[in-house]
């Protein structure tokens, strides 16, 4: 109960952040289930890998995080591979 007491004593902003994170988590879960039903297993796996790569790319652009050359090469390989896979489906 200590966690709940901490949230309640923090004010309505903290409560709204927790409620919003619950809604976002539910939306992500629903989107994943819908995507799994619409795509093949391989396509779903490619989408999952591309989303991680895009998250890394955005963290570099937005937050200016530094990454090693090998990680950037790996990121490029993932993005190009995903694009090539997408072209094969068209």
Buried (B, 14 or more C-beta within 10 A) or exposed (E): EEEEEEEEEEEEEEEEEEEEEEEEEEEEEEEEEEEBEEEEEEBBEBBEBBEEBBEBBEEBEEEEEEEEEEEBEBBEEBBEBBEEBEEEEE
